[in-house]
Amino acid sequence: MATVLKQRKLLILVIAFALVFPFLIPNNYYLHMMTISFIWMIAVYGLNLFAGYTGYLSLAHAGFFAIGAYTLAILTVKAGLHFWLAFFLSCLISCLIGLLVGLVALRTKEHFFAIYTLCVGYIIYLLIDKWDSLTGGVRGFIGIPAPANIGPLSFQTPVSQYYLVLFFLLLVVFVMYRIIYSLTGRTYIAIRNSEDLALTIGISTMKNKLTSFVLSVFFTSLAGALYASFIRFLGPDIGYISVMFDFLTYLIVGGIGTMAGPVVGTLLITFLSQQLQFLQDYRMLIFGPVLALLVIFYPQGIVGGVIRWKAKRVEKSGNPQVRTMPATNRFVISRHSENKKQVKEG
């Protein structure tokens, strides 16, 4: 009970800090960086739902991010639709495309699935890059409108757009929490732990994997639509493979299969990379070894490492607290115990 109260207090403090951030640091540069970070977080949460909790690594999510962004741009600029109608349709169209891709891709497993989705993501990038009449090709897409007013609420200023993106981020985190700590979330975790065992106890793995994939595409395309309305200029590079690996880096550093991982990883890498911009290309010489060491010594990321550290303390004290921990935390602890056992046997 005390642990739950501590987590709630920490969550309230984080949300309160996010709400007062524009007043604490009235700097447009940092406000811009924080807004962009929130958009990346939403996309990484989408990737985390499928890769972290269902256990399938999709490398097409940068493509779906680009589909959400370009669909909003095309529907508002070329079709002339109202912004919020186009915003909703961009997510819906992305989900329909994700459904078609998932029906084929999920017939494969493990590295075959990853390779297939990598090819899908690259095909999406090529379509955006080469279809000049629709997407603008390498010239890019300009003239994307800012979010339309909702009654008295206007989203024309950087501060108002910051709060709009923050609203969607909190909404995504809430929905993710409700999914993960529900029967549906436990079903996803069961598939991640052992798909064959999940089949034997009557779980429809194909149906659940497809649902998880479409939900993850929805979150990622939502981030893409927000990105288009915030930056208001698009280029085909937003669907390139490098963006996909940025998403993976944020997730791995923060902690794959954890609720706080996307927030921690995205904030850390985004602001660290900005502070190291004076090194230009040489900053990758720092990121590379640090990321390699993190994967070796903290394969569950920073948040997973904290959970594992708490698990060690619980094991040493003999506290039965493990039984009251959430299922995702117990999974990290059990993985840690298995690793220790294997090392001792070795």
C-alpha positions as CSV (number, residue, x, y, z in Angstrom):
1,M,0.0,0.0,0.0
2,A,2.8,2.4,0.9
3,T,4.5,1.7,-2.5
4,V,1.3,2.5,-4.3
5,L,1.0,5.8,-2.4
6,K,4.6,6.7,-3.2
7,Q,4.0,6.0,-6.9
8,R,0.9,8.2,-6.9
9,K,2.7,11.0,-5.2
10,L,5.5,10.8,-7.7
11,L,3.0,10.8,-10.6
12,I,1.2,13.8,-9.2
13,L,4.5,15.7,-8.9
14,V,5.6,14.8,-12.5
15,I,2.2,16.0,-13.9
16,A,2.3,19.2,-11.7
17,F,5.8,19.9,-13.0
18,A,4.7,19.4,-16.6
19,L,1.7,21.8,-16.1
20,V,3.8,24.6,-14.6
21,F,6.9,24.1,-16.9
22,P,6.0,27.0,-19.3
23,F,5.9,29.4,-16.3
24,L,9.1,28.0,-14.6
25,I,11.2,28.1,-17.7
26,P,9.6,30.8,-20.0
27,N,12.0,30.0,-22.9
28,N,10.6,29.2,-26.3
29,Y,13.5,26.9,-27.2
30,Y,13.0,24.7,-24.2
31,L,9.2,24.8,-24.7
32,H,9.6,23.7,-28.3
33,M,11.9,20.9,-27.2
34,M,9.6,19.7,-24.5
35,T,6.6,19.7,-26.9
36,I,8.5,17.7,-29.5
37,S,9.6,15.3,-26.7
38,F,5.9,14.8,-25.7
39,I,5.1,13.9,-29.3
40,W,8.0,11.4,-29.5
41,M,6.8,9.9,-26.2
42,I,3.3,9.2,-27.6
43,A,4.9,7.4,-30.6
44,V,7.2,5.4,-28.3
45,Y,4.2,4.4,-26.1
46,G,2.7,2.9,-29.3
47,L,5.8,1.0,-30.0
48,N,6.1,-0.1,-26.3
49,L,2.5,-1.5,-26.3
50,F,3.4,-4.0,-29.0
51,A,7.1,-4.6,-28.6
52,G,7.3,-4.3,-24.8
53,Y,4.1,-6.1,-23.7
54,T,3.2,-8.4,-26.6
55,G,6.8,-9.3,-27.5
56,Y,6.9,-8.5,-31.2
57,L,9.4,-6.0,-32.6
58,S,7.8,-3.9,-35.3
59,L,10.1,-1.8,-37.4
60,A,7.4,-0.1,-39.4
61,H,6.2,2.4,-36.8
62,A,8.2,5.3,-38.3
63,G,6.2,4.6,-41.5
64,F,2.9,4.8,-39.6
65,F,4.1,7.9,-37.9
66,A,4.6,9.4,-41.3
67,I,1.2,8.2,-42.6
68,G,-0.5,9.9,-39.7
69,A,1.4,13.2,-40.4
70,Y,0.9,13.2,-44.2
71,T,-2.7,12.1,-44.1
72,L,-3.5,15.1,-41.8
73,A,-1.6,17.4,-44.2
74,I,-3.3,16.1,-47.3
75,L,-6.8,16.2,-45.8
76,T,-6.5,19.7,-44.5
77,V,-4.5,21.3,-47.3
78,K,-5.6,19.5,-50.5
79,A,-9.0,18.2,-49.4
80,G,-9.9,21.3,-47.4
81,L,-11.4,19.3,-44.5
82,H,-11.8,20.8,-41.0
83,F,-8.7,20.2,-38.9
84,W,-10.3,18.0,-36.2
85,L,-12.2,15.9,-38.7
86,A,-8.9,15.4,-40.7
87,F,-7.1,14.7,-37.4
88,F,-9.6,11.9,-36.5
89,L,-9.6,10.5,-40.1
90,S,-5.7,10.4,-40.2
91,C,-5.7,8.1,-37.2
92,L,-8.5,6.0,-38.6
93,I,-6.9,5.6,-42.0
94,S,-3.6,4.7,-40.4
95,C,-5.3,2.1,-38.3
96,L,-7.0,0.6,-41.4
97,I,-3.6,0.4,-43.1
98,G,-2.1,-1.1,-39.9
99,L,-4.9,-3.7,-39.9
100,L,-4.1,-4.8,-43.4
101,V,-0.3,-4.9,-42.7
102,G,-0.9,-6.8,-39.4
103,L,-3.1,-9.5,-41.0
104,V,-0.1,-10.5,-43.2
105,A,2.8,-9.6,-41.0
106,L,1.5,-11.5,-37.9
107,R,1.6,-14.7,-39.8
108,T,5.3,-14.6,-39.3
109,K,7.2,-14.7,-36.0
110,E,10.4,-13.4,-34.3
111,H,13.1,-12.0,-36.7
112,F,10.9,-12.8,-39.8
113,F,8.3,-10.4,-38.4
114,A,10.9,-7.7,-37.7
115,I,12.3,-8.0,-41.3
116,Y,8.9,-7.9,-42.8
117,T,7.9,-4.8,-41.0
118,L,11.2,-3.2,-41.8
119,C,10.4,-3.7,-45.5
120,V,6.9,-2.3,-45.0
121,G,8.3,0.8,-43.3
122,Y,10.8,1.3,-46.1
123,I,8.1,0.9,-48.7
124,I,6.0,3.6,-47.0
125,Y,9.1,5.9,-47.0
126,L,9.6,5.3,-50.8
127,L,5.9,6.0,-51.5
128,I,6.2,9.4,-49.7
129,D,9.5,10.2,-51.3
130,K,8.5,9.4,-54.9
131,W,4.8,10.3,-55.0
132,D,5.4,14.0,-55.8
133,S,1.8,14.8,-56.9
134,L,0.4,13.7,-53.6
135,T,3.1,14.2,-50.9
136,G,5.3,16.8,-52.5
137,G,8.2,14.3,-52.6
138,V,11.6,15.6,-51.6
139,R,10.3,19.2,-51.8
140,G,8.2,18.5,-48.7
141,F,4.7,19.5,-47.7
142,I,4.1,23.0,-46.6
143,G,1.1,25.1,-45.4
144,I,-0.3,22.7,-42.8
145,P,-2.7,24.5,-40.5
146,A,-2.3,24.8,-36.8
147,P,-5.0,23.0,-34.6
148,A,-8.4,24.7,-35.0
149,N,-10.0,26.4,-32.1
150,I,-12.3,24.5,-29.8
151,G,-14.9,27.0,-28.6
152,P,-12.9,29.7,-26.7
153,L,-9.7,27.6,-26.7
154,S,-7.2,28.7,-29.3
155,F,-4.0,26.8,-30.2
156,Q,-2.1,29.4,-32.1
157,T,0.6,30.1,-29.6
158,P,3.5,27.8,-28.5
159,V,2.2,27.6,-24.9
160,S,-1.3,26.5,-26.0
161,Q,0.2,23.9,-28.4
162,Y,2.3,22.6,-25.5
163,Y,-0.7,22.1,-23.4
164,L,-2.6,20.5,-26.2
165,V,0.2,17.9,-26.8
166,L,0.5,17.4,-23.0
167,F,-3.2,16.6,-22.9
168,F,-2.9,13.9,-25.6
169,L,0.2,12.5,-23.8
170,L,-1.6,12.2,-20.5
171,L,-4.6,10.7,-22.3
172,V,-2.3,8.1,-24.0
173,V,-0.6,7.2,-20.7
174,F,-4.0,6.8,-19.0
175,V,-5.3,4.5,-21.8
176,M,-2.0,2.5,-21.7
177,Y,-2.3,2.1,-17.9
178,R,-5.9,0.9,-18.2
179,I,-4.9,-1.6,-21.0
180,I,-1.8,-3.0,-19.3
181,Y,-3.3,-3.5,-15.9
182,S,-6.4,-5.1,-17.2
183,L,-7.2,-8.7,-18.4
184,T,-6.3,-7.6,-21.9
185,G,-2.9,-6.4,-20.8
186,R,-2.3,-9.7,-18.9
187,T,-3.2,-11.5,-22.1
188,Y,-0.6,-9.5,-24.0
189,I,2.0,-10.4,-21.3
190,A,1.1,-14.0,-21.5
191,I,1.7,-14.0,-25.2
192,R,5.0,-12.3,-24.7
193,N,6.1,-14.8,-22.1
194,S,5.1,-17.9,-24.0
195,E,2.9,-17.8,-27.1
196,D,2.6,-21.6,-27.2
197,L,1.5,-21.7,-23.5
198,A,-1.0,-18.9,-24.2
199,L,-2.5,-21.0,-27.0
200,T,-2.9,-24.1,-24.7
201,I,-4.9,-22.1,-22.2
202,G,-7.4,-20.9,-24.8
203,I,-6.0,-17.4,-25.7
204,S,-6.7,-16.4,-29.3
205,T,-3.1,-15.2,-29.9
206,M,-3.7,-13.9,-33.5
207,K,-6.7,-11.8,-32.5
208,N,-4.9,-10.3,-29.5
209,K,-1.7,-9.6,-31.4
210,L,-3.6,-7.9,-34.2
211,T,-5.6,-5.8,-31.7
212,S,-2.3,-4.8,-29.9
213,F,-0.7,-4.0,-33.3
214,V,-3.6,-1.8,-34.4
215,L,-3.7,0.0,-31.1
216,S,0.0,0.7,-31.3
217,V,-0.4,2.0,-34.8
218,F,-3.2,4.3,-33.5
219,F,-0.9,5.8,-30.9
220,T,2.0,6.3,-33.3
221,S,-0.2,7.9,-36.0
222,L,-1.7,10.2,-33.4
223,A,1.8,11.4,-32.6
224,G,2.4,11.9,-36.4
225,A,-0.7,14.0,-36.7
226,L,0.3,16.1,-33.7
227,Y,3.8,16.5,-35.2
228,A,2.4,17.7,-38.5
229,S,0.2,20.3,-36.8
230,F,3.0,21.5,-34.6
231,I,5.9,21.7,-37.1
232,R,3.6,22.5,-40.1
233,F,6.1,21.3,-42.6
234,L,6.8,17.7,-43.6
235,G,9.6,15.9,-45.4
236,P,9.9,12.2,-46.4
237,D,12.7,11.9,-43.8
238,I,10.1,11.5,-41.0
239,G,9.3,8.0,-42.3
240,Y,13.0,7.0,-42.8
241,I,14.5,4.0,-40.9
242,S,16.7,6.3,-38.8
243,V,13.5,7.7,-37.1
244,M,12.5,4.1,-36.3
245,F,15.8,3.5,-34.6
246,D,15.4,6.7,-32.7
247,F,12.1,5.4,-31.3
248,L,13.9,2.1,-30.4
249,T,16.7,4.0,-28.7
250,Y,14.2,6.0,-26.6
251,L,12.4,2.8,-25.6
252,I,15.5,0.7,-24.8
253,V,17.2,3.4,-22.8
254,G,14.1,4.2,-20.8
255,G,12.9,0.6,-20.3
256,I,11.1,-1.7,-22.7
257,G,7.9,-3.2,-21.2
258,T,7.6,-0.5,-18.5
259,M,5.1,2.3,-18.1
260,A,7.6,5.0,-17.3
261,G,10.3,3.9,-19.8
262,P,9.1,6.0,-22.9
263,V,9.1,9.2,-20.7
264,V,12.5,8.6,-19.2
265,G,14.2,7.5,-22.3
266,T,12.8,10.2,-24.6
267,L,13.5,13.0,-22.2
268,L,17.0,11.8,-21.5
269,I,18.1,11.2,-25.0
270,T,16.4,14.3,-26.5
271,F,17.9,16.8,-24.1
272,L,21.3,15.1,-24.0
273,S,21.6,15.1,-27.8
274,Q,20.7,18.8,-27.8
275,Q,23.3,19.6,-25.2
276,L,25.9,17.7,-27.3
277,Q,25.1,19.4,-30.6
278,F,28.4,21.3,-30.5
279,L,30.1,18.0,-31.1
280,Q,28.1,17.5,-34.3
281,D,28.6,14.0,-35.7
282,Y,31.1,13.1,-33.0
283,R,28.4,12.9,-30.4
284,M,27.5,9.5,-31.8
285,L,30.9,8.3,-30.5
286,I,29.5,9.0,-27.0
287,F,26.0,7.6,-27.6
288,G,27.2,4.4,-29.1
289,P,29.4,3.1,-26.2
290,V,26.9,4.4,-23.6
291,L,24.0,2.6,-25.3
292,A,26.1,-0.6,-25.7
293,L,26.9,-0.6,-21.9
294,L,23.3,0.1,-21.0
295,V,22.1,-2.9,-23.1
296,I,24.8,-5.1,-21.5
297,F,24.3,-4.2,-17.9
298,Y,20.7,-2.9,-17.9
299,P,18.9,-4.8,-20.6
300,Q,15.5,-3.7,-19.2
301,G,16.6,0.0,-19.4
302,I,16.8,2.6,-16.7
303,V,13.3,2.0,-15.3
304,G,13.8,-1.8,-15.5
305,G,17.1,-1.4,-13.7
306,V,15.4,0.5,-10.9
307,I,12.8,-2.2,-10.6
308,R,15.5,-4.9,-10.5
309,W,17.4,-2.9,-7.8
310,K,14.2,-2.8,-5.8
311,A,13.8,-6.6,-6.4
312,K,17.3,-7.2,-4.9
313,R,16.4,-5.3,-1.8
314,V,13.1,-7.2,-1.4
315,E,15.0,-10.5,-1.9
316,K,17.6,-9.6,0.8
317,S,14.9,-8.5,3.3
318,G,12.7,-11.5,2.7
319,N,9.8,-9.1,2.3
320,P,6.6,-10.7,0.7
321,Q,6.1,-7.4,-1.2
322,V,6.8,-9.1,-4.5
323,R,3.4,-10.7,-4.5
324,T,1.7,-7.3,-4.3
325,M,3.7,-5.8,-7.2
326,P,2.1,-5.3,-10.6
327,A,2.5,-8.1,-13.1
328,T,5.0,-6.2,-15.3
329,N,7.3,-5.5,-12.3
330,R,7.1,-9.2,-11.2
331,F,8.1,-10.2,-14.8
332,V,11.3,-8.0,-14.5
333,I,12.0,-9.5,-11.1
334,S,11.5,-13.1,-12.3
335,R,13.8,-12.5,-15.3
336,H,16.4,-11.1,-12.9
337,S,16.1,-14.2,-10.7
338,E,16.3,-16.6,-13.7
339,N,19.5,-14.8,-14.9
340,K,21.1,-15.1,-11.5
341,K,20.2,-18.8,-11.4
342,Q,21.7,-19.4,-14.9
343,V,24.9,-17.6,-13.8
344,K,25.3,-19.8,-10.7
345,E,24.6,-23.0,-12.7
346,G,27.2,-21.8,-15.3
